[in-house]
């Protein structure tokens, strides 16, 4: 535990008002189209492989067990939900990349990080009653690539048409897009679209920082959550190029190699919203200013050296667990249209995997 005296928060957080969420009349239709599109991806990949993968973030690169420690000197505004009191709880981590099909890692796309904390207390979100877990689903970005649910759906429909198509062409295109993205970044820019299409740099996944990219409730406030590497052995990997050689699972090999010898530590940090105009809920593409509201550490995740990939973990974590931001406490309800329309898709994906793989999805206790 951290026994520093309690400090005051440097900003005044904005209390969440239900009026901050604006729900279009046709949102249910968009949500159904999204679920249908994601199901089509799952059906295609199942027909190809005989195994039901997730509709997005299908390929995992590391499956880990660790513990999360909530700090004990938090100001009152930060003592919310899963972080409401000092505690040390088990945690599961799943590192992944975005596509819904299992691709050669030379098709370099944005990375994902899913967290499942076990042992949280409080009123639950619908569908997770009786459980004691809290999930957070993150990407290595600070904002979503699409502003609205309809924009997200349009992009997803295009990507769905490429599922299991032309893997060699995808690798070649990824190499071109990485070059273009590198040029853009050398001039101080960045393109989330190019990265999502395969232009993400071939860097070590364990050096990445992740965030929820879209807001969540944080008790009476709303916020974004980030997971940032802090141990020296992890920060040394930030931006480090990984040579996959001829290994299609090069990222998985890199994660495995690291955790054979090393432990790792990350901080969980909260960015509380202070301004509804500059930190909107319904425009998921807006990156919130860290000058207006810096991220503040609320907990630490520690993972000992361990096998990061083996048959037991594939069964217990990759196949038998689902990670959904809608699985957890009411205090951390996902906010905004992009997250609302995805709720049925998370449920569909879990049910599809359970029925087609003959492996019930279970929540750890």
Backbone torsions as a table, in degrees:
resi	resn	phi	psi	omega
1	UNK	NA	156.1	176.6
2	UNK	-97.4	116.0	-174.0
3	UNK	-101.9	24.0	175.1
4	UNK	-66.0	152.0	177.0
5	UNK	-63.9	150.9	-179.0
6	UNK	-61.4	137.0	180.0
7	UNK	-111.5	162.1	177.7
8	UNK	-90.0	147.4	178.6
9	UNK	-73.2	142.2	-175.3
10	UNK	-79.1	-13.5	-178.9
11	UNK	-126.0	163.5	173.9
12	UNK	-102.6	107.3	-176.0
13	UNK	-69.4	150.3	178.8
14	UNK	-86.9	128.3	176.9
15	UNK	-70.1	138.4	179.4
16	UNK	-69.3	136.1	175.3
17	UNK	-120.2	129.1	179.1
18	UNK	-52.9	-25.0	179.0
19	UNK	-68.3	-13.8	177.6
20	UNK	-66.7	-23.7	178.0
21	UNK	-94.6	126.1	179.6
22	UNK	-115.4	113.3	-173.3
23	UNK	-103.3	113.1	178.8
24	UNK	-63.9	154.0	-178.8
25	UNK	-62.5	-30.0	-175.7
26	UNK	-100.6	18.6	-176.4
27	UNK	-64.0	-35.7	179.7
28	UNK	-62.5	-36.3	177.9
29	UNK	-66.7	-42.8	176.9
30	UNK	-60.6	-41.9	-179.9
31	UNK	-62.2	-41.2	178.8
32	UNK	-66.5	-42.1	178.2
33	UNK	-61.7	-38.7	179.0
34	UNK	-63.3	-47.9	179.8
35	UNK	-62.2	-40.1	179.0
36	UNK	-63.9	-40.7	179.5
37	UNK	-65.6	-44.5	179.7
38	UNK	-66.7	-36.0	177.1
39	UNK	-64.4	-36.6	179.1
40	UNK	-63.3	-36.2	176.3
41	UNK	-63.7	-45.9	-178.8
42	UNK	-63.4	-40.2	179.8
43	UNK	-65.8	-38.6	179.1
44	UNK	-64.2	-48.8	-177.7
45	UNK	-69.6	-32.5	176.6
46	UNK	-66.3	-42.0	178.8
47	UNK	-64.1	-30.3	179.5
48	UNK	-77.1	-39.9	-169.1
49	UNK	-112.5	-19.4	-175.4
50	UNK	79.2	5.8	178.2
51	UNK	-127.6	134.5	-179.3
52	UNK	-84.6	111.7	176.8
53	UNK	-97.0	167.4	174.8
54	UNK	-62.5	153.3	-178.9
55	UNK	-73.0	-26.3	170.2
56	UNK	-137.9	159.5	-176.9
57	UNK	53.9	44.1	-175.9
58	UNK	-67.7	-36.7	-173.4
59	UNK	-95.8	118.6	176.7
60	UNK	-92.4	149.1	179.8
61	UNK	-119.6	-12.7	177.7
62	UNK	-163.8	136.2	178.8
63	UNK	-126.4	119.2	-168.7
64	UNK	-133.5	149.4	170.1
65	UNK	-113.1	139.5	179.0
66	UNK	-156.9	-157.3	176.7
67	UNK	-139.6	148.4	177.1
68	UNK	-114.9	133.3	180.0
69	UNK	-116.6	117.7	177.5
70	UNK	-80.8	129.3	-177.4
71	UNK	-65.9	152.3	-175.5
72	UNK	-106.1	11.0	179.7
73	UNK	-118.4	26.2	-173.4
74	UNK	-76.2	141.1	171.7
75	UNK	-65.2	160.8	-172.9
76	UNK	-55.9	-38.7	-176.9
77	UNK	-62.6	-27.3	-177.7
78	UNK	-92.9	-9.5	180.0
79	UNK	-86.8	79.5	-174.9
80	UNK	-134.8	145.3	171.8
81	UNK	55.2	-125.4	-178.6
82	UNK	-65.2	-15.3	-176.4
83	UNK	-112.4	24.3	-173.0
84	UNK	-76.9	-19.1	-178.7
85	UNK	-150.4	153.1	177.9
86	UNK	-59.9	132.4	-179.4
87	UNK	-166.8	157.4	170.1
88	UNK	-121.1	123.5	-173.5
89	UNK	-131.7	153.3	174.0
90	UNK	-64.8	150.7	177.6
91	UNK	-143.3	144.2	173.9
92	UNK	-112.9	139.5	179.3
93	UNK	-123.8	139.2	175.7
94	UNK	-132.4	113.5	176.6
95	UNK	-90.7	140.5	-174.5
96	UNK	-153.7	177.4	167.8
97	UNK	-124.5	161.0	-162.9
98	UNK	-65.1	-41.0	-168.0
99	UNK	-60.0	159.6	177.8
100	UNK	-89.7	-4.4	173.6
101	UNK	-114.0	158.4	-176.6
102	UNK	-85.3	106.5	-174.1
103	UNK	-109.1	157.0	168.0
104	UNK	-57.8	136.8	-176.6
105	UNK	-64.4	-11.3	175.0
106	UNK	-72.5	-13.7	165.4
107	UNK	-84.5	93.8	-166.1
108	UNK	-92.4	108.9	-176.2
109	UNK	-119.5	170.0	178.8
110	UNK	-56.1	157.0	-173.9
111	UNK	-106.3	153.6	179.0
112	UNK	-124.7	156.7	178.3
113	UNK	-142.0	122.1	177.1
114	UNK	-113.1	137.5	-177.3
115	UNK	-122.7	135.9	172.6
116	UNK	-127.8	110.6	177.0
117	UNK	-92.4	135.9	-176.7
118	UNK	-114.3	123.6	175.4
119	UNK	114.4	24.1	-179.6
120	UNK	-89.4	152.8	-179.3
121	UNK	-117.4	151.0	173.1
122	UNK	133.9	168.6	178.5
123	UNK	-57.2	139.5	-171.2
124	UNK	-101.7	156.9	170.7
125	UNK	-73.6	149.4	178.8
126	UNK	-55.8	135.4	-179.2
127	UNK	97.5	-13.8	179.7
128	UNK	-122.0	19.3	179.4
129	UNK	-59.8	140.2	177.2
130	UNK	87.8	-10.0	178.3
131	UNK	-92.9	169.3	-177.4
132	UNK	-128.3	26.1	-176.5
133	UNK	-112.1	157.6	173.8
134	UNK	-133.5	121.3	178.9
135	UNK	-101.2	141.9	168.3
136	UNK	-129.3	131.6	-178.3
137	UNK	-116.4	126.2	-169.6
138	UNK	-131.7	163.0	171.2
139	UNK	-129.8	162.9	178.3
140	UNK	-84.9	61.7	178.8
141	UNK	-152.7	170.7	179.7
142	UNK	-113.6	-2.4	174.5
143	UNK	-152.1	161.0	-178.4
144	UNK	-80.6	152.0	-177.9
145	UNK	-73.3	-22.9	-179.9
146	UNK	-114.5	140.7	-177.3
147	UNK	-76.8	-36.1	-171.4
148	UNK	-132.0	164.6	177.2
149	UNK	-58.4	-40.6	-178.6
150	UNK	-66.8	-38.3	177.0
151	UNK	-65.2	-40.0	177.6
152	UNK	-63.4	-43.3	-179.9
153	UNK	-62.3	-41.9	-179.9
154	UNK	-61.8	-42.8	178.2
155	UNK	-65.1	-43.1	-178.0
156	UNK	-64.1	-37.7	178.9
157	UNK	-62.5	-38.4	177.4
158	UNK	-65.8	-43.9	-179.7
159	UNK	-66.7	-35.8	-179.0
160	UNK	-60.4	-33.1	-179.8
161	UNK	-68.6	-17.5	-179.9
162	UNK	-96.0	-1.7	-178.3
163	UNK	-57.1	128.7	-179.6
164	UNK	58.6	20.0	179.8
165	UNK	-104.5	135.3	168.8
166	UNK	45.8	63.0	-179.8
167	UNK	-60.3	-36.5	178.6
168	UNK	-64.8	-40.6	178.3
169	UNK	-65.3	-37.4	178.8
170	UNK	-62.0	-40.3	178.5
171	UNK	-64.9	-42.3	179.8
172	UNK	-65.5	-42.9	178.9
173	UNK	-64.2	-38.8	-180.0
174	UNK	-60.7	-40.6	179.1
175	UNK	-62.5	-41.3	178.2
176	UNK	-64.9	-46.6	-177.3
177	UNK	-65.2	-34.7	177.1
178	UNK	-62.7	-38.7	178.2
179	UNK	-64.7	-42.5	178.5
180	UNK	-65.1	-44.9	179.8
181	UNK	-62.4	-39.7	178.4
182	UNK	-60.4	-40.6	178.2
183	UNK	-64.5	-43.8	178.9
184	UNK	-61.4	-43.5	-178.6
185	UNK	-69.0	-31.1	178.2
186	UNK	-65.8	-20.1	177.7
187	UNK	-100.2	13.2	175.4
188	UNK	88.7	9.2	-178.9
189	UNK	-107.3	-172.7	179.2
190	UNK	-165.9	143.3	178.6
191	UNK	-127.1	107.9	177.0
192	UNK	-63.5	-32.1	179.7
193	UNK	-65.8	-48.0	179.0
194	UNK	-60.8	-41.2	179.5
195	UNK	-62.4	-41.8	-177.8
196	UNK	-67.6	-25.5	-179.9
197	UNK	-87.4	-2.1	178.4
198	UNK	124.6	7.5	-176.8
199	UNK	-97.0	15.5	178.7
200	UNK	-69.7	136.6	177.8
201	UNK	-57.5	147.6	179.7
202	UNK	-83.4	73.1	-178.4
203	UNK	-107.5	166.7	-178.8
204	UNK	-70.9	127.0	-176.1
205	UNK	-66.3	-26.2	-177.5
206	UNK	-77.4	-10.9	176.3
207	UNK	-89.8	-2.2	-174.8
208	UNK	-79.5	151.0	165.4
209	UNK	-100.9	145.0	-176.1
210	UNK	-124.9	153.9	173.3
211	UNK	-145.0	165.6	178.7
212	UNK	-70.0	-12.2	-179.7
213	UNK	58.7	-30.8	174.7
214	UNK	-119.6	157.7	-173.0
215	UNK	-77.4	158.1	173.2
216	UNK	-130.9	158.1	169.3
217	UNK	-62.5	146.8	172.4
218	UNK	-134.3	79.5	-172.0
219	UNK	64.0	-126.0	179.4
220	UNK	-80.6	-3.9	-177.4
221	UNK	-109.0	-171.5	169.8
222	UNK	-139.6	155.0	-165.9
223	UNK	-162.8	172.0	165.1
224	UNK	-115.3	149.1	179.9
225	UNK	-113.9	139.0	178.4
226	UNK	-127.2	152.0	174.3
227	UNK	-122.6	118.6	-169.9
228	UNK	-124.8	128.6	177.8
229	UNK	-67.0	137.8	-179.2
230	UNK	-128.0	-23.4	178.6
231	UNK	-70.9	145.3	-173.1
232	UNK	-58.4	-35.9	-178.3
233	UNK	-68.5	-26.2	176.6
234	UNK	-84.4	-45.4	-178.6
235	UNK	-63.4	-24.4	176.1
236	UNK	-65.8	-18.0	-178.7
237	UNK	-91.7	-8.6	-177.2
238	UNK	-64.4	120.8	-178.9
239	UNK	76.9	1.9	-177.8
240	UNK	-73.8	125.8	178.4
241	UNK	-69.4	137.9	177.0
242	UNK	-112.5	125.3	177.9
243	UNK	-90.6	108.7	-177.1
244	UNK	-78.6	-13.1	-176.5
245	UNK	50.6	-126.2	-180.0
246	UNK	-104.0	15.7	-177.0
247	UNK	-90.0	112.0	179.9
248	UNK	-67.0	-16.4	178.5
249	UNK	-111.4	43.7	-175.1
250	UNK	-62.6	-37.3	178.8
251	UNK	-65.7	-43.3	178.4
252	UNK	-61.1	-41.2	178.4
253	UNK	-63.4	-38.6	-180.0
254	UNK	-66.8	-40.7	178.2
255	UNK	-66.3	-43.2	179.3
256	UNK	-61.0	-46.3	-179.7
257	UNK	-60.0	-40.9	-179.6
258	UNK	-63.3	-50.4	-171.9
259	UNK	-79.0	-6.6	170.2
260	UNK	-64.6	-34.6	-173.1
261	UNK	-111.9	-24.1	-168.0
262	UNK	-122.2	154.0	164.1
263	UNK	-93.8	178.6	179.4
264	UNK	-152.2	148.3	178.5
265	UNK	-134.5	139.0	176.9
266	UNK	-129.1	155.6	169.9
267	UNK	-105.5	140.9	168.6
268	UNK	-95.1	124.9	-174.3
269	UNK	-125.9	143.4	-178.3
270	UNK	-111.7	133.9	171.7
271	UNK	-111.9	102.9	-179.2
272	UNK	-77.1	135.6	177.7
273	UNK	-72.4	142.3	179.8
274	UNK	-125.8	-8.5	-172.9
275	UNK	-153.4	114.0	-175.4
276	UNK	-66.2	-27.9	179.3
277	UNK	-74.0	-42.7	-177.6
278	UNK	-89.4	-15.1	179.0
279	UNK	-130.0	66.4	-172.7
280	UNK	-72.1	161.5	177.6
281	UNK	-98.2	-38.3	-173.4
282	UNK	-87.7	-11.5	173.2
283	UNK	-105.5	97.2	-173.8
284	UNK	-73.1	-10.0	-175.4
285	UNK	-87.6	-3.7	-176.6
286	UNK	-83.4	124.6	173.5
287	UNK	-84.7	124.5	-177.2
288	UNK	-76.0	137.2	-179.0
289	UNK	-68.3	127.4	176.0
290	UNK	-82.0	-9.7	171.7
291	UNK	-76.2	-37.7	176.3
292	UNK	-70.0	-37.6	-178.8
293	UNK	-152.1	101.1	179.5
294	UNK	-72.4	153.9	173.0
295	UNK	-67.7	140.5	-179.4
296	UNK	-125.8	133.6	-176.8
297	UNK	-72.7	131.3	177.7
298	UNK	-117.8	-19.3	-176.8
299	UNK	-159.7	168.6	179.4
300	UNK	-131.8	136.5	175.1
301	UNK	-107.8	129.3	178.5
302	UNK	-122.7	131.0	179.9
303	UNK	-127.0	122.8	177.6
304	UNK	-76.0	162.7	172.4
305	UNK	-56.7	137.6	-175.2
306	UNK	-170.6	165.2	171.0
307	UNK	-65.8	125.0	-178.6
308	UNK	-89.9	-6.9	179.6
309	UNK	-155.6	115.6	173.6
310	UNK	-155.9	170.6	-174.3
311	UNK	-60.5	-38.7	-178.3
312	UNK	-63.8	-43.6	-179.2
313	UNK	-71.4	-34.4	176.4
314	UNK	-60.4	-43.9	179.2
315	UNK	-67.4	-47.6	-170.8
316	UNK	-77.8	-33.7	-174.0
317	UNK	-109.6	-53.5	-174.6
318	UNK	-69.4	-41.8	-176.7
319	UNK	-92.2	-39.9	-170.6
320	UNK	-95.6	0.5	177.6
321	UNK	-120.2	149.1	169.3
322	UNK	-120.0	142.4	177.8
323	UNK	-115.2	117.5	-178.3
324	UNK	-139.7	132.6	177.1
325	UNK	-65.7	-12.8	176.9
326	UNK	-89.7	4.9	178.3
327	UNK	-107.0	100.4	-177.9
328	UNK	164.7	-148.1	-173.1
329	UNK	-89.9	148.8	173.6
330	UNK	-58.9	-28.6	-179.2
331	UNK	-65.3	-14.5	179.9
332	UNK	-124.8	34.4	-179.8
333	UNK	-60.3	132.1	175.3
334	UNK	-61.8	146.9	-175.9
335	UNK	-122.7	152.8	174.1
336	UNK	93.2	158.0	-175.3
337	UNK	-60.3	-41.0	-178.1
338	UNK	-58.7	-37.8	179.1
339	UNK	-81.2	-35.5	179.6
340	UNK	-62.1	-44.4	-176.0
341	UNK	-70.8	-16.9	-177.5
342	UNK	-87.9	-13.2	-176.7
343	UNK	-55.7	-51.4	178.3
344	UNK	-61.8	-28.9	-179.7
345	UNK	-68.9	-39.1	176.0
346	UNK	-61.4	-42.6	-179.4
347	UNK	-67.1	-41.8	178.0
348	UNK	-60.9	-45.6	-177.3
349	UNK	-61.4	-44.7	179.7
350	UNK	-62.7	-45.4	-179.6
351	UNK	-64.9	-41.2	180.0
352	UNK	-61.6	-47.4	-179.2
353	UNK	-62.5	-44.1	-178.5
354	UNK	-62.3	-44.9	-175.7
355	UNK	-74.2	-39.8	-175.8
356	UNK	-79.4	-27.7	179.6
357	UNK	-94.5	-9.3	-176.6
358	UNK	63.4	31.0	-176.7
359	UNK	-129.1	103.0	-179.2
360	UNK	-58.5	141.0	175.8
361	UNK	-83.6	125.1	-175.7
362	UNK	-125.0	146.9	173.9
363	UNK	-97.3	127.8	178.6
364	UNK	-67.0	152.8	178.4
365	UNK	-124.4	NA	NA
